[in-house]
């Protein structure tokens, strides 16, 4: 079982302490994965608009969040 799978399982735990810790860890992992994929898309020549469309956010939002990362 991968770490992400274990965290996803723990996020549904009945114990709020366990569940909330897992949710926090998943949030941090998701942010890291998003940054990696945005960098990957930019290296491959994707526009901010294309990236935003795939993430379901506005171009401005994705640029504000990741604009300094290249």
HUFENFEN-V6206 format. One record per backbone hydrogen bond with DSSP energy under -0.5 kcal/mol. CO is the residue of the C=O (numbers start at 1). NH is the residue of the N-H. E is the energy in kcal/mol with one decimal. If there is no record, write none. Layout:
BEGIN
co->(CO;CO)
nh->(NH;NH)
e->(E;E)
END
This chain:
BEGIN
co->(2;3;4;5;6;7;8;9;10;14;15;16;17;18;19;20;21;22;23;24;25;26;27;28;29;30;31;32;33;34;35;36;37;38;39;40;41;42;47;48;49;50;51;52;52;58;59;60;61;62;63;66;68)
nh->(6;7;8;9;10;11;12;12;13;16;19;20;21;22;23;24;25;26;27;28;29;30;31;32;33;34;35;36;37;38;39;40;41;42;43;44;46;45;51;52;53;54;55;56;57;62;63;64;65;66;67;69;70)
e->(-2.5;-2.7;-2.5;-2.1;-2.6;-2.0;-0.6;-1.2;-2.0;-0.7;-2.7;-3.0;-1.7;-2.0;-2.3;-2.3;-2.1;-2.6;-2.4;-2.1;-2.3;-2.8;-2.2;-1.9;-2.5;-2.7;-2.1;-2.1;-2.3;-2.6;-2.3;-2.3;-2.5;-2.6;-2.5;-1.5;-2.7;-1.7;-2.1;-2.7;-2.3;-1.7;-1.9;-1.4;-2.2;-2.1;-2.3;-2.6;-2.0;-2.4;-2.5;-1.8;-0.5)
END
